Amino acid sequence: MKALPNILTSARLVIALFMFVALAAAAGGVPWLSERLTGDQQFSLQRWAFWAFAIAAITDFFDGWLARKLDAVSIWGAILDPIGDKILVCGALLGLMALGPNPLVILPAGLILFREFAVSALREVGAGKGIKLPVTLLAKWKTTLQLVAIGGELVVVSWGAFNLPQDPAIIEPVSWAVHGLLGVAAIVTLITGAQYWEAARKALT
């Protein structure tokens, strides 16, 4: 049972990979396969990608909860968990932009990606010096915001795939709300990035 949290975290990595490939294929980015997809199959891949994202996001909560509940917190799990988060978030954002660049998505998505790569580099340098950068409470909320916002963006970009009402009176407010949430997630992401940067700077100087 104590291996269950790490199994869930590893599963998140595999599911995130499937989600990205599904989105890339639906967007026409997978040679040979994309060329043979019908419109219905593309829509099906978009739906599968969304549900894969949702399942992977849920595992992000349960692996940490189970690790604490089962007293199974491990160094491997502590390393793998943030990697799984970043792969899920980055894969979903890249898939979103592949499906159709949206000006209201590109900027916050880019800022989130820049922050994730920067913090990963800081953690790697810090680890080499024996310095740990623990996850803060705000960083945990950041991940939740990112996952909810990106999930919403996946629904918006796959609106037709879910056969949702095509009424602009519904689509427009939902789209603006989701884009706004992604913007908030990007701001919180940058704030936590600045916190990690300052913590690393103090520890390394």
C-alpha beads as a LAMMPS data file, in Angstrom:
LAMMPS data file: protein, C-alpha beads

205 atoms
204 bonds

1 atom types
1 bond types

-500.0 500.0 xlo xhi
-500.0 500.0 ylo yhi
-500.0 500.0 zlo zhi

Masses

1 110.0

Atoms # bond

1 1 1 0.000 0.000 0.000
2 1 1 2.849 2.387 0.714
3 1 1 3.857 2.252 -2.933
4 1 1 0.414 3.525 -4.012
5 1 1 1.244 7.277 -3.874
6 1 1 4.274 6.826 -6.137
7 1 1 2.226 4.615 -8.473
8 1 1 -0.354 7.402 -8.788
9 1 1 2.363 9.977 -9.443
10 1 1 3.940 7.763 -12.110
11 1 1 0.501 7.205 -13.646
12 1 1 0.083 10.987 -13.872
13 1 1 3.214 11.174 -16.015
14 1 1 1.899 8.494 -18.386
15 1 1 -1.580 10.046 -18.563
16 1 1 -0.077 13.487 -19.218
17 1 1 1.923 12.059 -22.123
18 1 1 -1.207 10.463 -23.586
19 1 1 -3.112 13.744 -23.187
20 1 1 -0.445 15.709 -25.046
21 1 1 -0.192 13.205 -27.902
22 1 1 -4.002 13.141 -28.213
23 1 1 -4.156 16.945 -28.424
24 1 1 -1.258 17.048 -30.876
25 1 1 -2.906 14.406 -33.062
26 1 1 -6.237 16.238 -33.001
27 1 1 -4.412 19.426 -34.017
28 1 1 -2.734 17.699 -36.955
29 1 1 0.694 17.521 -35.356
30 1 1 1.309 13.758 -35.441
31 1 1 2.636 12.595 -38.829
32 1 1 0.727 9.794 -40.553
33 1 1 -1.853 9.464 -37.740
34 1 1 -3.322 12.971 -37.960
35 1 1 -3.714 12.670 -41.732
36 1 1 -6.013 9.680 -41.308
37 1 1 -8.302 11.107 -38.653
38 1 1 -11.863 12.029 -39.476
39 1 1 -13.508 15.089 -37.903
40 1 1 -15.372 12.881 -35.440
41 1 1 -12.155 11.125 -34.472
42 1 1 -10.453 14.471 -33.881
43 1 1 -13.326 15.509 -31.626
44 1 1 -13.072 12.165 -29.829
45 1 1 -9.359 12.706 -29.185
46 1 1 -10.078 16.160 -27.768
47 1 1 -12.637 14.672 -25.373
48 1 1 -10.239 11.884 -24.348
49 1 1 -7.499 14.462 -23.786
50 1 1 -9.747 16.506 -21.502
51 1 1 -10.761 13.496 -19.406
52 1 1 -7.139 12.354 -19.232
53 1 1 -6.201 15.819 -17.961
54 1 1 -8.993 15.718 -15.376
55 1 1 -7.944 12.283 -14.103
56 1 1 -4.287 13.317 -13.934
57 1 1 -5.232 16.494 -12.037
58 1 1 -7.191 14.429 -9.495
59 1 1 -4.199 12.155 -8.917
60 1 1 -2.197 15.283 -8.032
61 1 1 -4.376 15.667 -4.950
62 1 1 -4.636 12.026 -3.986
63 1 1 -0.964 11.040 -4.257
64 1 1 0.106 13.627 -1.696
65 1 1 -2.883 12.932 0.554
66 1 1 -2.254 9.184 0.465
67 1 1 1.474 9.645 1.089
68 1 1 0.675 11.541 4.302
69 1 1 -2.190 9.215 5.269
70 1 1 -0.128 6.043 4.798
71 1 1 3.043 7.605 6.206
72 1 1 4.631 6.853 2.836
73 1 1 6.329 10.184 2.105
74 1 1 9.533 9.391 0.209
75 1 1 12.383 11.255 -1.445
76 1 1 11.460 9.671 -4.796
77 1 1 7.869 10.841 -4.437
78 1 1 9.008 14.336 -3.445
79 1 1 11.126 14.501 -6.623
80 1 1 8.556 12.909 -8.932
81 1 1 5.496 14.890 -7.793
82 1 1 6.572 18.383 -8.989
83 1 1 7.927 16.844 -12.197
84 1 1 4.520 15.264 -12.819
85 1 1 2.803 18.599 -12.178
86 1 1 5.053 20.455 -14.595
87 1 1 4.736 17.842 -17.341
88 1 1 0.944 17.880 -17.004
89 1 1 0.699 21.676 -17.054
90 1 1 3.278 22.216 -19.824
91 1 1 1.867 19.411 -21.966
92 1 1 -1.669 20.770 -21.665
93 1 1 -0.594 24.331 -22.490
94 1 1 1.367 23.199 -25.546
95 1 1 -1.596 21.105 -26.649
96 1 1 -3.921 24.068 -26.203
97 1 1 -1.769 26.281 -28.389
98 1 1 -1.473 23.527 -30.999
99 1 1 -5.256 23.310 -31.294
100 1 1 -5.487 26.982 -32.148
101 1 1 -3.451 29.928 -30.849
102 1 1 -5.613 32.341 -28.880
103 1 1 -4.137 35.763 -28.012
104 1 1 -5.748 35.584 -24.566
105 1 1 -4.090 32.223 -23.899
106 1 1 -0.639 32.689 -25.417
107 1 1 0.669 35.342 -22.974
108 1 1 -0.385 33.694 -19.681
109 1 1 0.620 30.278 -21.042
110 1 1 4.057 31.599 -21.982
111 1 1 4.541 33.232 -18.583
112 1 1 3.570 30.004 -16.817
113 1 1 5.998 27.983 -18.947
114 1 1 8.851 30.447 -18.349
115 1 1 8.267 30.326 -14.605
116 1 1 8.134 26.532 -14.474
117 1 1 11.413 26.165 -16.366
118 1 1 13.093 28.856 -14.249
119 1 1 12.034 27.298 -10.937
120 1 1 13.096 23.844 -12.146
121 1 1 16.538 25.258 -12.948
122 1 1 16.730 26.916 -9.523
123 1 1 15.803 23.649 -7.819
124 1 1 18.460 21.779 -9.795
125 1 1 21.174 24.291 -8.916
126 1 1 20.039 24.371 -5.293
127 1 1 20.043 20.581 -5.045
128 1 1 23.629 20.531 -6.302
129 1 1 24.543 22.861 -3.433
130 1 1 22.528 20.884 -0.887
131 1 1 19.852 23.581 -0.703
132 1 1 16.177 22.636 -0.631
133 1 1 13.407 24.919 -1.867
134 1 1 10.287 23.562 -0.151
135 1 1 6.882 23.954 -1.768
136 1 1 4.997 26.886 -0.260
137 1 1 1.263 27.063 0.473
138 1 1 0.817 29.675 -2.240
139 1 1 2.597 27.380 -4.708
140 1 1 0.078 24.640 -3.907
141 1 1 -2.776 27.055 -4.595
142 1 1 -0.958 28.059 -7.765
143 1 1 -1.064 24.479 -9.008
144 1 1 -4.777 24.210 -8.222
145 1 1 -5.487 27.458 -10.081
146 1 1 -3.445 26.305 -13.058
147 1 1 -5.224 22.959 -13.277
148 1 1 -8.721 24.433 -12.987
149 1 1 -7.971 27.194 -15.512
150 1 1 -6.312 24.866 -18.019
151 1 1 -9.167 22.379 -17.660
152 1 1 -11.559 25.213 -18.483
153 1 1 -9.461 26.226 -21.482
154 1 1 -9.535 22.649 -22.770
155 1 1 -13.339 22.700 -22.612
156 1 1 -13.514 26.064 -24.401
157 1 1 -11.141 25.044 -27.205
158 1 1 -12.993 21.715 -27.560
159 1 1 -16.468 23.264 -27.297
160 1 1 -17.688 21.615 -30.490
161 1 1 -16.210 18.259 -29.488
162 1 1 -18.456 18.212 -26.403
163 1 1 -21.488 19.193 -28.493
164 1 1 -22.142 22.166 -26.219
165 1 1 -24.608 24.950 -27.151
166 1 1 -23.274 27.185 -29.906
167 1 1 -25.100 30.232 -28.550
168 1 1 -22.641 33.193 -28.370
169 1 1 -24.501 34.386 -25.273
170 1 1 -23.169 31.270 -23.538
171 1 1 -19.807 30.815 -25.228
172 1 1 -18.508 34.363 -24.801
173 1 1 -19.013 34.798 -21.017
174 1 1 -17.684 31.308 -20.350
175 1 1 -14.625 32.003 -22.518
176 1 1 -13.926 35.336 -20.830
177 1 1 -14.305 33.793 -17.368
178 1 1 -11.901 30.960 -18.220
179 1 1 -9.367 33.313 -19.845
180 1 1 -9.559 35.539 -16.769
181 1 1 -8.920 32.587 -14.470
182 1 1 -5.885 31.604 -16.543
183 1 1 -4.624 35.179 -16.235
184 1 1 -5.003 35.033 -12.438
185 1 1 -3.188 31.681 -12.413
186 1 1 -0.345 33.228 -14.412
187 1 1 -0.039 36.136 -11.955
188 1 1 0.044 33.809 -8.937
189 1 1 2.536 31.618 -10.807
190 1 1 4.867 34.593 -11.312
191 1 1 4.533 35.622 -7.652
192 1 1 5.541 32.151 -6.464
193 1 1 8.375 32.160 -8.980
194 1 1 9.652 35.418 -7.516
195 1 1 9.436 33.907 -4.014
196 1 1 11.503 30.897 -5.053
197 1 1 13.977 33.166 -6.837
198 1 1 14.474 35.283 -3.719
199 1 1 14.785 32.217 -1.482
200 1 1 17.393 30.712 -3.826
201 1 1 19.279 34.019 -4.067
202 1 1 19.523 34.324 -0.279
203 1 1 20.591 30.719 0.094
204 1 1 23.257 30.908 -2.616
205 1 1 24.823 34.266 -1.676

Bonds

1 1 1 2
2 1 2 3
3 1 3 4
4 1 4 5
5 1 5 6
6 1 6 7
7 1 7 8
8 1 8 9
9 1 9 10
10 1 10 11
11 1 11 12
12 1 12 13
13 1 13 14
14 1 14 15
15 1 15 16
16 1 16 17
17 1 17 18
18 1 18 19
19 1 19 20
20 1 20 21
21 1 21 22
22 1 22 23
23 1 23 24
24 1 24 25
25 1 25 26
26 1 26 27
27 1 27 28
28 1 28 29
29 1 29 30
30 1 30 31
31 1 31 32
32 1 32 33
33 1 33 34
34 1 34 35
35 1 35 36
36 1 36 37
37 1 37 38
38 1 38 39
39 1 39 40
40 1 40 41
41 1 41 42
42 1 42 43
43 1 43 44
44 1 44 45
45 1 45 46
46 1 46 47
47 1 47 48
48 1 48 49
49 1 49 50
50 1 50 51
51 1 51 52
52 1 52 53
53 1 53 54
54 1 54 55
55 1 55 56
56 1 56 57
57 1 57 58
58 1 58 59
59 1 59 60
60 1 60 61
61 1 61 62
62 1 62 63
63 1 63 64
64 1 64 65
65 1 65 66
66 1 66 67
67 1 67 68
68 1 68 69
69 1 69 70
70 1 70 71
71 1 71 72
72 1 72 73
73 1 73 74
74 1 74 75
75 1 75 76
76 1 76 77
77 1 77 78
78 1 78 79
79 1 79 80
80 1 80 81
81 1 81 82
82 1 82 83
83 1 83 84
84 1 84 85
85 1 85 86
86 1 86 87
87 1 87 88
88 1 88 89
89 1 89 90
90 1 90 91
91 1 91 92
92 1 92 93
93 1 93 94
94 1 94 95
95 1 95 96
96 1 96 97
97 1 97 98
98 1 98 99
99 1 99 100
100 1 100 101
101 1 101 102
102 1 102 103
103 1 103 104
104 1 104 105
105 1 105 106
106 1 106 107
107 1 107 108
108 1 108 109
109 1 109 110
110 1 110 111
111 1 111 112
112 1 112 113
113 1 113 114
114 1 114 115
115 1 115 116
116 1 116 117
117 1 117 118
118 1 118 119
119 1 119 120
120 1 120 121
121 1 121 122
122 1 122 123
123 1 123 124
124 1 124 125
125 1 125 126
126 1 126 127
127 1 127 128
128 1 128 129
129 1 129 130
130 1 130 131
131 1 131 132
132 1 132 133
133 1 133 134
134 1 134 135
135 1 135 136
136 1 136 137
137 1 137 138
138 1 138 139
139 1 139 140
140 1 140 141
141 1 141 142
142 1 142 143
143 1 143 144
144 1 144 145
145 1 145 146
146 1 146 147
147 1 147 148
148 1 148 149
149 1 149 150
150 1 150 151
151 1 151 152
152 1 152 153
153 1 153 154
154 1 154 155
155 1 155 156
156 1 156 157
157 1 157 158
158 1 158 159
159 1 159 160
160 1 160 161
161 1 161 162
162 1 162 163
163 1 163 164
164 1 164 165
165 1 165 166
166 1 166 167
167 1 167 168
168 1 168 169
169 1 169 170
170 1 170 171
171 1 171 172
172 1 172 173
173 1 173 174
174 1 174 175
175 1 175 176
176 1 176 177
177 1 177 178
178 1 178 179
179 1 179 180
180 1 180 181
181 1 181 182
182 1 182 183
183 1 183 184
184 1 184 185
185 1 185 186
186 1 186 187
187 1 187 188
188 1 188 189
189 1 189 190
190 1 190 191
191 1 191 192
192 1 192 193
193 1 193 194
194 1 194 195
195 1 195 196
196 1 196 197
197 1 197 198
198 1 198 199
199 1 199 200
200 1 200 201
201 1 201 202
202 1 202 203
203 1 203 204
204 1 204 205
